[in-house]
Structures are given as C-alpha cells and as structure tokens.
Amino acid sequence: MSSNKGQLFTPDFIMATVIFLFILITLQVNNYAIREKISNEEDMLYYDSLTSKSDILILYSGYPKYWNRTNVEILGLADKPNVLNKTKIETFVSMDNGDIKKLLNIEDKSFYFVIRDSDDNILYEKGSTSWGNSEKIFVVKRYVIIGNKGAEMRFIVW
Amino acid sequence: MSRTKAQVSMEFIVLISFILLIFAVFTPFLWKQQSEILSERKTLTAEKIALIIKKEVDMAVMFGSGYERNFTIPNDILGSNYTINIHGKILALNWEMGETQEFLITNKTSGIPSPGKNKISNEDDVIVFK
C-alpha cells in the first residue's frame, strides 16, 4: 500500500522534473546570452555611428563650405582631410551646446570635445565632463593636424 | 485490486494536470521572450541597414559633386519586408511591427533607396538615389 502512495513522487518523476528545470534554466541562460550579445552589438553600432560623425568633423569642410554659427547646416572642421581649420574649430567651440547636439544628432546624450597638442595641453574644448555617473561612455580618438602640428581630438559621448 | 487501479489513474491525472499547468504558465512567458528577442534582432538589423545608408550619404556629401557609387542593402530584415522613406534629414525604415530612424547629414536628397541594389550620386550637392 505504501508503494502505491509513493507512485507520484517516484525517481522517474523527480528525474523528469530535474530535466524540465534544466531545460528551463538552459533556455533562460541562452536568452540572457542572446540579449547580452544584442546589447553589445547595439553599443558597437552606436560607436560605429559616432566614428562616422567624427569622420565628418575631421574629413569634411562642412556645409556651406565657409559656414558660421548662423548658417551652418553640416558641421565639418577640415580644410583638407585630417587638417583642421582653426577658425572653424573656434566657431565650433563658441556654438551653443544644444545646436551642436542637434547638428550631430546626439540630442539625447551629453558630449565632451577636446583637442590636445603633443604635450597634452588643451588647445580647444567644448561640452561637459560630468560623465562620472554615466552607465556607458563612448570615446572616439582621432589624430589631426592643426597649423602644421599634430594633435589629438577626442569626442566623448555618454 | 480495483482500488489500486483507481489510485494510479488519479495520480496520472494529477501528474498530467501538473505538467499542463507548468506548460500553461511557462509557454506564454517563453513565447513572449522569444518574440521580444526576435523583435530586438530585427531592430538591430534595421539600425545596421540605416547606418549603411547614412554612411553612403556621408561619403557622397564629403566627396562632392560628381561622386557616384553602387551599394547593396539586404532584401529583407530577418525575413520581413521593409520600406525606406526620407523626410528632410530623417531616414526611416519600416517593417512589420517596427520602425527605426537615422539622421542624415543633409536634407538635400532626391529619390529613395530600396532593398537590394542601389546607386548613389552627388549631383550639384544633391544626393540622388537611383
């Protein structure tokens, strides 16, 4: 009689439950891994997009070619590819942060733009450096020429 | 003997009910998870396509008038057909149940890229898709 009572919780049932739970946990772990991969790919895509924006800044003169704060349609700081124009950089750093974000389509983010010379002195900077509590920071580093001297441009977005 | 048979049947029903209950609870949850993942993958693929087009436009703008190039974008987004529209600077990709947008650097465009092979050119600072 006692063996009949215990039929529901037989080793077979326990084994089946363990296998079921194992499959369920495996599915969850797999789903988590896929979501992580998607999230990483999204980050890489955003970084790629940011690199493309910085390309335009350092490779293109902007539109119109001799743009100023009021008529700028496309931001570009270059005279020639990687050779930056001082006047355009000065105009860029004097612009309103909101206008820059709108033109670069980073309105939902904060940014910091800095150009340093080979001795690490800051030549130009724009934006804020309050990325302390941000979850994700994207940094694009480019080497440029300003007035026949090499410099490093960093574009940080978070 | 007949009492034992009845007891086994009862246990069988309880067991089947328990299994059905587990399936009833977990199946919608797992199905929802899978469809969310598929949706996220489709959005990611659409964002990649939008970025390809954006980069082609960037290139055409930077090279200037006279630039011409062929490029190809996927025919579908993980099995879903999609359409592309451009309104001003906004490039929009639409597919079943989803949309993604990318901002182009210029609003001077003519024509619309389509899934598959495309030709992009810069004609007097207007970016033309054929």
HADDOCK unambig.tbl for C-alpha pairs under 7 A between the chains (distance, minus, plus):
assign (segid A and resid 8 and name CA) (segid B and resid 11 and name CA) 6.02 0.50 0.50
assign (segid A and resid 38 and name CA) (segid B and resid 41 and name CA) 6.88 0.50 0.50
assign (segid A and resid 42 and name CA) (segid B and resid 44 and name CA) 6.71 0.50 0.50
assign (segid A and resid 49 and name CA) (segid B and resid 51 and name CA) 6.95 0.50 0.50
assign (segid A and resid 60 and name CA) (segid B and resid 62 and name CA) 5.68 0.50 0.50
assign (segid A and resid 74 and name CA) (segid B and resid 105 and name CA) 6.15 0.50 0.50
assign (segid A and resid 105 and name CA) (segid B and resid 103 and name CA) 6.70 0.50 0.50
